[in-house]
Amino acid sequence: MARAEMTEADVQAWVGRMHEDPPGDVVCEPGYILHWLEATENANPLYWDPAVADELTGGPTAPPSMLSVWMRPLQFVPGRTEKRMPLSLHFALKEALDLPEGIVAYNEMTLGVPVRPGDRRRTTQKIRSISEPKTRRLGTGRSWIIDVTYTNQRDEVAGVETYEMFAYKRNAS
């Protein structure tokens, strides 16, 4: 369907749409965790002392703030012909609505089981709502809310991130 022909009913038909991305290219591993802890200057003994990790969580875990790290696809993999994007449903909606710019206006995480070294993430995205068109200082566009559910290779939920996005076309000025 051409973008110019998209009705409000067509737009709202995206609400409830779900998409599952392939498993993440990067497996949770201690080297990534150490660089994250270094970059964030996180001195929590849970991540530095194996005895504390064993006592509190039954072994090593990644910081919860790293949840989305594990879903980001590599931009180059030998032999891969299709480009993979994180939050692919968000980008598909931006394209369908011809809204090339976008920002994350809000983000919330609900945590489940810990992410552990060796875990591989899979994400399922679901569009919860799409606003009417609105004009902001950035431009004219729409907001939408997407829930991203992260599961591990055992189908355990590691967390849900809720994103409110604002996608728009820049104002002419």
TATA-V142187 format. One line per field, one symbol per residue. phi: phi as a letter, one per 40 degrees, with the letter a starting at -180 (. if undefined). Layout:
# TATA-V142187
phi = ???
This chain:
# TATA-V142187
phi = .cdccccccccccccgcbabccdccbcdadccccccccccfccdcdcbbdccccccbgicbcddccdcdccccccbbdgcbccbbcfccdcccdcccfbcbabccaabbbcbcccbdgcbcbbbbaccabccdabbdcibabbabbcbcbbbcbgcccibbbbbbbbabcccc
